[in-house]
Amino acid sequence: MLNLLSSQNMCVLATTGPNGPLATPVRYHHLDFTLMITVAPRSPKMRNIAADPRVSVGIFAPLVGQASSRGAQVFGRARVLTPDDEDYEHHWTAFRWQSDHVERSLPLDEPPSGPLLVIAADRVVYTEHWLRREGFSPRQFWRPRAD
């Protein structure tokens, strides 16, 4: 599962709002099973999350053939971090923002100060059809350990 999260950089973030579901393709980074996404504060997905923080995220690898199907559904609650939050710096450190700055011709000595959407996975449904070759079910389930 972590291999999939590390090898991809795009996902589909699904939220629910007054007009129904909204699925938005976005770029992400991760810290273990926590996904991080930059957001525009007034976007439809942010309005939806303010009303209901429960989200689902779909991440998948390019399909080469039916047997190569590999992807994950991540379920959790979205949290919006701002510079005032104690976890903000920790998550921005893991977010590779420098490439965004280079693309936008922004200085590399000025880290971002905007909000960061953080989704800690409550559960993950992982599908990899190659697992059958090793005697495992192609669908695997993950939940964080109870401490």
C-alpha positions as a printed Julia matrix, in Angstrom:
147×3 Matrix{Float64}:
   0.0     0.0     0.0
   2.78    2.42    0.86
   4.5     1.49   -2.41
   1.38    2.62   -4.3
   1.11    5.86   -2.3
   4.8     6.59   -2.94
   4.77    5.77   -6.65
   1.78    7.96   -7.6
   1.1    11.66   -7.14
  -2.51   12.1    -8.31
  -5.71   11.04   -6.61
  -9.43   11.69   -6.79
 -10.79   13.35   -3.64
 -14.49   12.66   -3.07
 -16.55   14.94   -0.83
 -20.27   15.36   -0.29
 -22.07   18.68   -0.51
 -25.55   20.12   -0.84
 -25.65   19.18   -4.54
 -24.43   15.63   -3.95
 -21.01   14.01   -4.4
 -18.02   15.9    -5.79
 -14.97   14.0    -7.1
 -11.93   16.21   -7.71
  -8.62   15.09   -9.26
  -5.79   16.58   -7.15
  -2.1    16.1    -6.54
  -1.08   14.67   -3.16
   1.9    13.84   -0.99
   1.87   11.47    1.97
   3.39   10.67    5.34
   2.77    6.96    5.83
  -1.04    6.66    5.64
  -1.71   10.39    5.92
  -2.43   12.21    2.66
  -1.72   15.92    2.18
  -3.27   18.14   -0.47
  -2.92   21.86   -1.09
  -6.26   23.63   -1.31
  -7.85   26.93   -2.3
  -9.8    28.14    0.75
 -12.97   29.0    -1.19
 -13.14   25.93   -3.44
 -16.26   23.72   -3.62
 -14.36   20.83   -1.99
 -13.46   23.06    0.97
 -17.09   24.14    1.41
 -18.11   20.48    1.35
 -15.43   19.5     3.88
 -16.47   22.33    6.22
 -19.97   20.82    6.28
 -18.88   17.16    6.4
 -15.19   16.24    6.87
 -15.68   12.59    5.88
 -13.89   11.95    2.58
 -12.88    9.13    0.3
  -9.75    9.24   -1.85
  -9.08    7.03   -4.87
  -5.47    6.37   -5.89
  -4.52    4.07   -8.74
  -1.59    3.02  -10.88
  -1.83    3.08  -14.69
  -3.52   -0.02  -16.03
  -1.37   -2.12  -18.37
  -3.69   -5.13  -18.47
  -6.52   -6.49  -16.36
  -4.13   -8.42  -14.12
  -2.13   -5.26  -13.41
  -5.07   -3.52  -11.71
  -3.71   -1.78   -8.59
  -5.34    0.91   -6.51
  -6.57    2.03   -3.11
  -9.61    3.63   -1.6
  -8.62    5.7     1.42
 -11.32    6.7     3.9
 -10.87    9.31    6.6
 -11.72   12.74    7.94
 -10.2    15.78    6.32
  -8.55   18.4     8.5
  -7.52   21.82    7.27
  -4.22   22.98    8.73
  -3.25   26.65    8.81
   0.02   28.21   10.02
  -1.54   28.51   13.52
  -1.86   24.71   13.91
   0.92   22.91   15.76
   1.01   20.11   13.11
   1.29   22.56   10.21
   5.09   22.74   10.02
   5.48   18.95   10.4
   3.21   18.28    7.41
   4.62   21.05    5.2
   8.12   19.66    5.8
   7.01   16.37    4.21
   5.17   18.1     1.39
   7.54   18.66   -1.53
   6.43   22.24   -2.24
   9.7    23.28   -3.88
   8.74   21.79   -7.25
   5.52   23.85   -7.24
   7.53   26.98   -6.52
   9.94   26.26   -9.38
   6.99   25.75  -11.79
   5.47   29.06  -10.69
   8.77   30.99  -10.58
   8.4    31.59   -6.84
  11.41   31.92   -4.52
  12.6    28.73   -2.86
  13.44   30.53    0.38
   9.76   31.37    1.02
   7.78   28.26    1.99
   4.03   28.24    1.37
   1.74   29.77    3.96
  -1.62   28.61    2.64
  -3.89   25.95    4.09
  -3.03   22.29    3.8
  -5.66   19.55    3.72
  -4.59   16.53    5.77
  -6.4    13.19    5.65
  -5.31   10.53    8.13
  -6.59    7.19    6.88
  -9.21    5.5     9.07
  -9.2     2.55    6.7
  -7.81    1.57    3.31
  -9.19   -0.91    0.8
  -6.29   -1.98   -1.42
  -6.65   -3.96   -4.64
  -3.75   -5.57   -6.47
  -4.52   -8.48   -8.76
  -0.87   -9.61   -8.9
  -1.26  -10.71   -5.27
  -3.12  -13.79   -6.54
   0.16  -15.13   -7.94
   1.51  -15.22   -4.39
  -1.61  -16.9    -2.97
  -3.19  -13.79   -1.46
  -6.57  -12.23   -2.02
  -6.4    -9.36   -4.53
  -8.33   -7.18   -2.07
  -6.62   -6.27    1.21
  -7.91   -4.14    4.09
  -5.94   -1.88    6.41
  -6.89   -0.03    9.59
  -4.59    1.81   12.0
  -3.6    -0.06   15.12
  -5.51    0.81   18.25
  -3.01    2.2    20.74
